[in-house]
Amino acid sequence: MLKAVILIGGPQKGTRFRPLSFEVPKPLFPVAGVPMIQHHIEACAQVHGMQEILLIGFYQPDEPLTRFLEAAQQEFNLPIRYLQEFAPLGTGGGLYHFRDQILAGGPEAFFVLNADVCSDFPLGAMLDAHRREPHPFLLLGTTANRTQSLNYGCIVENPETHEVLHYVEKPSTFVSDIINCGIYLFSPEALKPLRDVFQRNQQDQQLDGSSGSWPGAGTIRLEQDVFTALSGQGQIYVHLTDGIWSQIKSAGSALYASRLYLNRYQLTHPERLAQLTPGGPCIRGNVFIHPTAKVASSAVLGPNVSIGEGVTIGEGVRLRESIVLHGATLQEHTCVLHSIVGWGSTVGRWARVEGTANDPNPNDPRARMDSESLFRDGKLLPAITILGCRVRIPAEVLILNSIVLPHKELSRSFTNQIIL
């Protein structure tokens, strides 16, 4: 018997994902046509022996999240429950707080997945490795170049046994080119070190004269409090993958993740990819079109395009490297490149909405998405263009490398600006 836990965070996280996270919890943002965490759930549901999937986070269980969970349970025929933390407890605190629910039924092991990663999720290979040599902690690792590795948790392994000898979260100098993917397989014994951290936090708070109660003592960081402390003690091992992997920390990285998933659909979900049909739009590369979307026959779509529910695409529209969200309208002859068009937004005739790609270096096989900052030296950096919810773009204007907050009705062109 197996279980899976998906750590979805809370509204205090995902600030780099704004303004898109204003309208929907980040884990439900559509990537390649489906909510971000549906990719995780699909991967978990395919593991033989999976009995339950738990989501742990600090979001309020609002209507979109509840509706998603109900639909997912029906589609995958698995119990899928949301366990809400009463306070943000870190990447390990929720696991310890809900330990009884995780261990109920006696699972032999449980997967732990961060919600904000894109991956092909080699869970079966991880399970095989765990069963060959069981250990409390098995981490999924991949490689990054020397410079970008500083943005991740770095793993020094024994190349023969794959034991984690040293772990440093976001080091200041180069440690290793093996990085933590945020995807784990834990045995039930893995919760004992979390208990030790909790008890130590309680003692520290009592010495400081504070109450030693939740949430302070319950805040546990898996990376710093557990992985760093237990490295080299024969408890933590790493399973390396050369499959697809990327973090989803910003809108730009969501667009890149959409491309990775759309490419993978050729193997896993070819039915989700739009095909050239007589009288239909021109499809170039991998494109997802929701069945309820209305797309004019003279539109040219792709590559890397995702069109959401109820979207209207007019005649002569050119759409490339973009996500168009639920209920948006692109009027005749608009051009949208490297952009995300928000829910219910309208782009007028002959308007152009364009951003700048921020993809990994294609000439470096170990390059990853950079951890983008919006500003440098007080200036907005070129990046993808984001139109928030219900934005109105008039005809014949240019929106370039800009972020438009929700409910704005523009009257002129903008370049490299945040429009409040």
Disulfide bonds with the S-S distance in Angstrom:
none
